[in-house]
Amino acid sequence: MQKLGLTQSLQQKLSPQQIQFIKLLQVPTAELENRIEEELELNPVLEEGESEDGEDDFQESGEDEVETPESKEDDIDIKDYLQDDDYSGYKTHNDMDDDDDREMPMPTSSSLQETLLTQLGFLGLDDRRLTIGRQLIGSIEGDGYIRRDLEAIVNDLAFSQGIETTLEEVEELLSRIQAFDPAGIAARNLQECLLLQLERMDDGQDVDVIVAKRILNECYEEFTKKHYSKILKKLDLDDEDFIKDAIELIVRLNPKPGGETTSGMVKNQYVIPDFILTNNNGKLELALNSRNAPELRISRSYSEMFKAYDKSDKKDKKLKEAVTFVKQKLDAAKWFIDAIRQRQITLLKTMRAIVDFQYDYFQEGDETKLKPMILKDIAQIINMDISTVSRVASSKTVQTDFGVYPLKYFFSEGISTNTGEEVSSREVKQIIKDLIDQEDKAKPYSDDKLEDLLKAKGYNIARRTVAKYREQLNIPVARLRKEL
């Protein structure tokens, strides 16, 4: 049985202005410029440039009504739109030259495939074999490897090119392409890539090359795991000196030969910092990147339209509709400028709190001086929601005297010491890195040994945490750090 009833509920909804602010807050500086360009194209009322002072000489009645399709009486306060509000006062005072916006000229170079196709042309192949060679070169990935199965390439040639070939013929052509430059190109795996490079060095007399080829052919798995004692046993050798130079030779080879040829289609990516932090004789000075502080204003021509409306016969229906349309665009422009201004205020407020919290670190850039800091700490200082701080920290960077860092770099968990003091996990990571840098590579420290060394320094940390921090530092386990 169905019943009708009234229920009362409380819901929280974000206004369009709040949604716009949230979206603008989380975009980095490079994307902000694109977002502003989009708004300038969509809204003709919005302009770039400083407000022109002293031009607000209009007399507005502010008491007129405009008829709209939705309502016969829609109040428009002409005063609100004739004012030349100063929305451009958000500039930051850092010396950024407009020339910085100009792109640097890019060097021209051939792509990897273009280079290989040129060398293929020198082989003097007939059209059929030339097509097979092109198919193989087209299967080479950016790092220089062919990972597609050769039988699949045979099928590709049959279905897409109408060329019947055999696996043997494709392998023969592949071996000729593997003789191209750079050395190691078109290998099917790392082992083959390294052997191809050693083949270029082999004159039949270099002992290191001969031993290196034996290691890769007969003891490849042991080599990848650095089981040097097993390599000696397998090669029937009794002294590590016999393989030391050969292993050093292998380590110097290029594991990604495709990376040697830069593609002319790839542009260098540059990080545009959102903040500039300078140390002026011990005084930390913070500024927003000027790209975060665009000069925006309301178009004067649309204010002139309101001036004409104020003096005209307000019963003109078409004029009323035009004024109503402009009013909507003016509202949107003011909302956008307010959102940009609020973005700047929030960014600076958050970054100032981070700088004050990590003041000792920003003086010298010493990682051991980073304090434990979480999003909640900054949120409480600036009296804002944690989600707001998260949006700022997740996508913004700061330029300091010792490098450009993402804001999330300065957030870390706390670890207790023997004295009860809380230290940053980043400080512990730095100590782990220093210990590993100074270890005897013939007998590298295990995670258990690192745990003992940290506890001796007063850091209470478990072995599994040591392993987690080591992995976050991209440092392999002790066995893989071993050197002869």
N, C-alpha and C positions, 0 to 999 in steps of 0.2 A: 504494500500500500504506500503510495507516494504522498508526502506531506510538504506543504510550503511553510517556510519559517525564515525568520530574520536572524542572522548571526553577525556579531561585531568582532572585527579582528584588527590588529595593529600591524601595519606593514611599513617597511622603510624602503623608499625608492630614491635612486640617485637622480638628480636633476640633469638636464642636458649639459649645463655648465660644469657640474661635478665630473661627469663622464669625460667631457672634453679635457678638463684639467688632468685627470688621471692618465689619459692617453698621452698628453703632452709631457707629463712628468717622467714617464718611463722611457721616452725616446732619447737616444744619445744625440750629441751635437750635430753629427753629420746628417742624421735623418731629420732633425728639426728644421734645417734649411729647406729640405724638400717639402716638409709639411707646411711651412709658411708660404712657399711658392704655390702650392695647391690652393691654399686659402685665398691668396691674392688673385688667382685666376677665377675662383668661384665667386668671390665677393667684390664687385667693382667699387664698393664704398671704402674698402680697405686699401691703403697706400703705404709704400715705404717712404721714409724720410722724416725729418724733424718737423714738429708743429711750428707754424709761423706765428710768432707772438705779435700781439698788437692788432690783429685783424678781426677781433671779435667786436664789431661795431654795429651789430644788428639790434633792432628793437623788436622783441617778440611779444605777442599778446598772450600766448600760452593758454588761451581759454577756448580754442576752437575745437570742433568735433568733425570727425571724418567718417563717412559712411563706408562700411566694408560689406562683403558678401555675407559674412557671418552675423553681423550686427548692424543695426541702423545707427547706433551711437558708439563709436570707438574713440575714446579720448586720446588725442595726440598732444603731448606737451611740446610745443615747438621749441621751447627754451632748451629742452634736453638735447636737441639736435642742431641748434644754431651755435651752441658753445663750441669753441675750438679747444676741446679738452687736451691737456698736455699728457698724451700717452707715450711720449717718446723719451721720457726722463728715466729710462731704465738702463741707460748705457753704463758699462763698467769702465773704470779708468785704467785699462792696461793698454800698453802701446802695441797695437796690432795693426800692421800695415795692410792696406787693401791688396797689395801685391801678393800676399800670402795665398789669396784665393786662386791665383793663376796656376794652372797645371804645368809641371815641369815637362819639357819635351821628352818623349819616350824613345829610346834607342830602337832601331829596327833590326830584327834578326830573323833567321829561318826557324821554323818549328822543327821538332824532332822528325816528324814524318816527312816533311819537305826535304830535310837533309838526307834521310834514308832513301827516298825516291830518286833523288839526284844520283846517289851512288848506285842504285839499281839500274839506272839508265846506262851506266858505264859497262855493264856486263854483256851488252849486245845480245840480249835474249830475243826470241821471236815473240810475236804478239800473244800467243797462248801462254807461254811461260812468264811473260811479263805481267799478264793479268794475275797469274798465281802469286807472283812475287808481291804485287800490289795488295792482294788479299792478305798475305802474311803481314806485311808492313802495317796495314790497316788494323790488324789484330793486336799490335804492340801497344801496351798501356803506357801511361805517362812516366812510370818509373823505369820503363825499358824492357819489361817482361812480356812474354806471350803466355797467358794463362788459359787461353781457350784450347781445348783438346784438338789435336791435329786432325782427327777423324771428323770432328764437327766442321772444321775448315774445308775438308774434302767435300762434305755434304753441302756446305754453303756455296762452293764453287759450282756444284752440279745444279743446284736449284736456282741460284740467283744469277750466275754467269753463263750457265749452259755448258760448262767445261767439265768433261770427264777426266779425272786424274786418279792417281793412286797415292796411298800413304807414303810409299817409298819416294815418289817424285817430289812430294811436298817436303819431306824431310831433307832431301838433297838440296832443294832450293833454300830451305831454312838454314842449312849449314853454310851456304854461301852468304846469306844475309848476316849470319852471326860473325862473319869476317869483316863486316862494315865497322866504321867508327860511329860512336865510341865503343871501346872494347867492352865486351860483356853484353852487348845489345842482343835482343831477341832470345834471351835465355828463358827456359821454362820454369826454372826454380833457382834459388840462391846458389846451390851447389854447382849447377851448370854455369851460372854467371861468373863465379869465382874461377872455375877451371878455364873458361874461355879467356879470361884475362891472363891467367898464368901461361896459357898456350902462346900468347904474344911475346912472353918473356923467355920462353924455353929455347935455348940454343944447344941443348944436350949436354952442357958442361956445368951449368950453375947448380950446385948441390942444393941450395936453399929452395930453388924452384922445383927440383926433382922431389925433394922431401915434402914440400908443400902439396904437390899434386898427389903424392901417395897418401898424405893425411886426408885430403878431401875425397879421394876415391875409395880408400879402405877404412877410414876411421871418422867419417863425417859426423855421425851421431855423437861419438865420444868428443869430437872437437867442439860441437855446439854446446855440450854440457861441461866442457873444460875438465874432462876426466883424463888428465895428462898421463897419469900412471898407466891407464888402460891403453893409451896410444903407444906408449913406449913398449908395452908388452906385445901389442898386436904387430908392431913394426919390427919386433925383435931387436930393440935397442935398450941400452942400460944406462944412458946418461941423458938428462933433460937438455943438456947443451946441444944435442943432436937435432932437437926439434924446436928449440927456442927461436932461432933466427927465422925458421920456416913459418912458424906461427905468427911472428911479428910481420912477416911479408904478407900473409893472408889477411891479417887485420887491417893492413894499409890499403887493400883493394877496395874498389867502389861497389857497394851493395846495390846501388840504384843508378845504373849507367844512364838511364833516360833523363835524369836530373842534370846532366852535364850540358844539355842543349836547352836554352831558355826559349820558351815559346813567345813569339812576337805578339801573340794575342793576349798575353797575361799582363795586367798592370800591377805595379806595386801597390800594396795596401798600406795606408798610413792611418795611425791612430790620432784622432783629433781630441785632445784633452778637453774636458768640460771645465776644469778649474786650473788656475795657475797659482802655485804656492812658491813664494820666494823667501829666502832667509836674508834679511837686511841687517847684518851685524847683530844677529841673535833675535831680531824681531821678525816674527812670521807674518808675511803679508799675503792675504788671500784675495783673489779676484776671479770673477767668472770670465771664461773665454768670451771675447766680444761677439762671437757667433751665437752665443746663447742670449745676447741682449740686443735683438734687432730693433731698429727704429721704425715704429709703425704709427700711423695716424689715420684719422678719419678724413676722407676726401673733402676738400673745401667746395668742390663743385656741387656736391649733394646738399651741403648747407645752403648754397645759393638757391637750390631748388626750393628749400623750405622758406627762404626769404621771399621768393616769388609767390609761393603759395599763401604766405601771410598777408600779402598785399592784393591778392587776386579775389575774384568772385568764387567763394568757397562752395558754390552750388554746382560747379563744373564736375560732373561725375568722373570723366576720364582723368582729370587732375587729381581728384581724391584717390582714385585707384592707384595712380602713380606714386602719390605720397605714401599710401599704405604699404606698397611694395618696398619703397626706399626705407621706410621705418623698420621693416623686418630685416633688411640688410644692415641697417645701422645697428640694430640690436645685436645681430650676429657678429658684426665687427667689434663692437664694444666687449662682448663676451669673450671673443678670441684674444683681444689685447689684454683683458683682465686675466685670462688663463695664462698667457705668456708671462705677465708680471708676477702672478702667484707662483708660477714655476720657478722663476729666478729667485724669489724670496725663499721658497722651500729648499732649493738647491744650496743656496748660500748658508742658510740656517743649519742645514744638516752637515755640510762640510765644515763649518766653523766648530760645531760640536765635536766632530771627529778630530780636528786639529787640536782642540783644547784637550781632549781625552788622551791623545797620543803625542802630546807636546814634546816629550823627551825624544821620541823616535824621530820626529820631523826636524829636530835640531841637527842631527847627524846622519840619519838614515841607518842607524845600527839596529838590526833586526832583534837583537837580544833585549832592546829597550821597549819593544812592543808590549803593551799591557793586554791582558785578556779583555775582550770587548765583544759584546753580542748586540744584535739589533735592538733589544729591549733597553740597553743602557742609553743609546742615543735617543730612542723614542721618548724616554723619560726626561732627558735633558731638554729636548726641544718641545716637549708636550704635544707630540703628535702620535698617530697610530703606527704600530710596528710595520704594517703593510706599506705605509708611505715611505718609511726609511728603507724598506726592502726594495721598493721600486727605484729609489735613488741609488742605492748601493749596487744593485745588480747590473746596471748598464752605464755607469759613469766612470770617468778616469780623471786623475789629477796629475799635472806635471809638476815635479819637484826638482830640486837642485841635483838629485841623485837618480833621476829616472821618471818614467811615466808608469803609474800604477792604477789598476782598477780599485775602486773603493772597497770592494769586498775583500781585498788583500789585507786590509787592516782589521778585519773581524776575525777573531779566533777564540777557541775555548780556553778555559783556565785549568791549570794543573797545580796541585799543592806541592810545596817543598817540605823538607824536614822541619823548617822553621815555621810552617803554617802559612807562608806567603803564597799568594796566587800568582803564577807566571803564565805567560802566553804559550799556547801550543806551538806557535811559530818560533818562539825562542828555543824550545826543545828540539824542533826540527833542525834549526840552524846548528845546534850542538851536535846532533846526530850526523849531520853532513860534515862538520869539522872533524869529528872522530873518524869517519870513514875516509876522508881525504888524507888523514895523517896515519892511517893503519899500514901495516906491513902487507903489501899486496900478495906476498907469497903465503901469508897466513891471515887472511881477512877476518874481521870480527863477525861472529855469529850474532843473531838477534839476542840470544841469552847473554853473550858477553857485553853487547851494547847496553842491555838492561842493567847489568852489574856496574858498568862504568857511569851510567846516568845516576844510579842510586848513590854511587860514591861521591858524585857532585851535588847530591842533595835533592834529586828529582825523583819523586815516587811515581814510577811508571811501570806498567806491566809489559811483559814481553810481546803480547799480542798488539799492544798499542805501539810499541817500537816498530813492529812489522808493518802496521798500518801507516805510520808516519814515513817509514823508509819507502814504501810503495808509492805514497803521495809525492815523494821527492824523485820518483822514477829511478831509484837505485836498486839494482838486482840483489838477489841473495848472495851470501858470502861465497858460495861455490862458483858463481858466475863472475865474481869480482877477482878471482884468483888469477895472478899473473906469474909467469916463470921468472 
